Amino acid sequence: MNFSLEVENCITNSIFMYDEHFNERIVERDLEDINIVQALLTGEIIESFKRFNNGEKYIVHCCFNKKMFHIILIYNHETLLLKTIYTPDILHFEPDLKTRLNGDLFR
């Protein structure tokens, strides 16, 4: 699974905004030392979908500096927003930390 060309262009050229929630979580979860662009470009899209008139939404499984985390991003009308970042756990994901447990919804 790949990003749309528009999303990949935004990431590659660092044309994105951080949601306030993202900024809070990156500090709270001690992930301030990661390179967001590199993490997204080398990460694995584990979920994505397009919503009518609401753009594209992705969950990206990333590893950077020996840290594993997920980034949720939303692309809508030429704007890429990094919504949140978190460390996956077995309460919400299968042991591979990529596959959502039943009933744990992203949409």
N, C-alpha and C positions, 0 to 999 in steps of 0.2 A: 504494500500500500504506500502511496506517495502523496506528498502535499500537492495541492493544485499549483500551477505555475505561478499564479499571483501570490500565494502564500509563501512559496519558496523564495520568490524575489524579495518579499518583505523581510524574511529572515536573513537571507544572504546579505542584504544591504542595511540591516539593522533598522528597518523602518517599522517599528512597533511601539506600542504603549504598554505600560505596566498598570494593571488594576491596583488599587490601594490594597486589596486583599492579598495580591501577589507579593507586594512589597513587605507587608507584615509577615507573611508566611516564610519568605526567604530568610528573614532575620531570625524568626522564631525557630526555624528548623536547621539553623546553622549551615545554610547553603549559599552564603554570600560570596564564596570564593569560586563559584562555578562560572564558566563562560557560557552564557545563555545561547548565543548563536551556534557555537560549536556543539553544545549539548543537543540542540534541536536538530541540527543538520546530520548528526551521527546517531540520533535516537531512532527508535522504532515506533511508528504510529500503531497503537494498539486498538484504538477506536476512532472512527470518524463518521460524520454524517452531515448532510446538508439539510437545512431547514428552510422551508418556503419563506422567502423574503427575510430570512434571518441569517443568511450566510452559511459558513462552514464551521464546524466545531471538531476539535481533535483532542485526544489524550495521547501524549507522547511519552514513552518509557525511555528514560535517559540514564546514562552512567557517565560521570565525570569526576575526576580526582578521587576515584574509588568510592564515590557516593552514588547510590541509586535513588531516583526520584521520578515523579511524573509531573508533566506540565500540561495544564489545560489551556488551550488557546482558541480564540474565536476570530474568524475573519468575516467582515461584513462591510460591503461598500467601500473597498480599498483601505480599510482600517484593520490592522492586526492587533488584537488585544491579548496579552498574556494574563489570563484570569486568575490562576492559582498555581501553586507548586506544593507538592507533598511527597512524603515518603510512603510508598505502598506498604500495606501490612496484610497479614493472613486473616484479619477480621473482615476484610472487604475483597480480597483477591485470593485466587488459588495459590498454591505454593510457588508457582512460577512468577508470581507478583505482576503478571500481565493480564491474566484472565479474571474478569470480574465474577464474584460469587453470584449465584441466582438471587434475584431480588434487589441487588445493589445497582441502581440505575444511574446513568450518566445524563440522559436526556432531560 
